[in-house]
Amino acid sequence: MILLDGLLALLILTAGLAALTTVVLHGLRDTRATARMTQAVRLLQDGAEQLRLDPTGAWLAHWQQDIATALPDGSGRRTARSLIIEWHETQDAMSRHLELPLAP
């Protein structure tokens, strides 16, 4: 009987540790995704500021290089109406997209 109680306690402990590990791993993944989103917002702000200072677009290649360096598979482009940044989240194999509309 004591052996059965010990086995049951070990099973419950193992299940609890597995659940805790899952929670920690999801938290780390979400933290990395949030950090990338924050980086993308900062890069969009930088691009908008550069566009305000130099509407000719001479800054665009440097901005795109900053995006490629900061975000996995990151790319940025300027359209007539917005600045767009795209990148790939490696953990969930999803593409992310962030767009900043420009004032006319």
C-alpha positions in Angstrom: 0.0 0.0 0.0 2.8 2.4 0.8 4.5 1.6 -2.5 1.2 2.5 -4.3 1.0 5.8 -2.4 4.5 6.7 -3.3 4.0 5.8 -7.0 0.8 8.0 -7.1 2.7 10.9 -5.4 5.5 10.5 -8.0 3.0 10.5 -10.9 1.3 13.7 -9.6 4.7 15.4 -9.1 5.7 14.4 -12.7 2.5 15.8 -14.1 2.9 19.1 -12.2 6.5 19.5 -13.4 5.5 18.8 -17.0 2.8 21.5 -16.7 5.2 24.0 -15.2 7.7 23.4 -17.9 5.1 24.0 -20.6 4.0 27.2 -18.9 7.6 28.4 -18.7 8.3 27.6 -22.4 5.2 29.4 -23.5 6.2 32.4 -21.4 9.6 32.5 -23.0 8.2 32.2 -26.5 5.7 35.0 -25.8 8.4 37.2 -24.3 10.5 36.8 -27.5 7.6 37.6 -29.7 6.8 40.7 -27.6 10.4 41.9 -27.8 10.3 41.5 -31.6 7.0 43.4 -31.8 8.5 46.2 -29.7 11.6 46.3 -31.9 9.3 46.5 -35.0 7.4 49.4 -33.5 10.7 51.2 -32.7 11.9 50.7 -36.3 8.6 52.0 -37.7 9.0 55.1 -35.5 12.6 55.5 -36.7 11.4 55.2 -40.4 8.6 57.7 -39.9 11.1 60.2 -38.3 13.6 59.7 -41.2 10.8 60.2 -43.7 9.8 63.4 -42.0 13.4 64.6 -42.1 14.2 63.4 -45.6 11.1 62.8 -47.9 13.4 61.8 -50.8 14.0 58.4 -49.4 17.8 58.3 -49.2 17.5 56.8 -45.7 15.4 53.8 -47.0 18.2 51.3 -47.7 19.8 51.9 -44.3 16.4 51.5 -42.6 15.8 48.2 -44.5 19.2 47.0 -43.4 18.4 47.8 -39.7 15.2 45.8 -40.0 16.9 42.8 -41.6 19.5 42.8 -38.8 16.9 43.2 -35.9 14.2 40.8 -37.0 14.3 37.3 -38.3 13.7 37.3 -42.0 12.8 41.0 -41.5 12.0 43.3 -44.4 10.6 46.8 -44.7 9.1 48.9 -47.5 7.6 52.2 -48.1 4.4 52.6 -50.1 2.7 55.8 -51.0 0.4 55.5 -47.9 2.4 53.6 -45.3 5.6 52.1 -43.9 5.4 48.3 -43.6 7.6 45.9 -41.7 7.3 42.1 -42.0 9.2 39.3 -40.2 8.9 35.7 -39.4 8.4 34.2 -35.9 10.6 31.1 -35.8 8.8 29.4 -33.0 5.3 29.2 -34.5 6.3 29.5 -38.2 4.1 32.6 -38.6 4.7 35.7 -40.5 4.1 39.0 -38.7 3.2 42.3 -40.3 3.2 45.8 -38.9 2.0 48.8 -40.8 2.2 52.5 -40.0 -0.2 54.6 -42.1 1.3 57.9 -43.3 -0.6 61.2 -43.2 -1.5 62.5 -46.6 
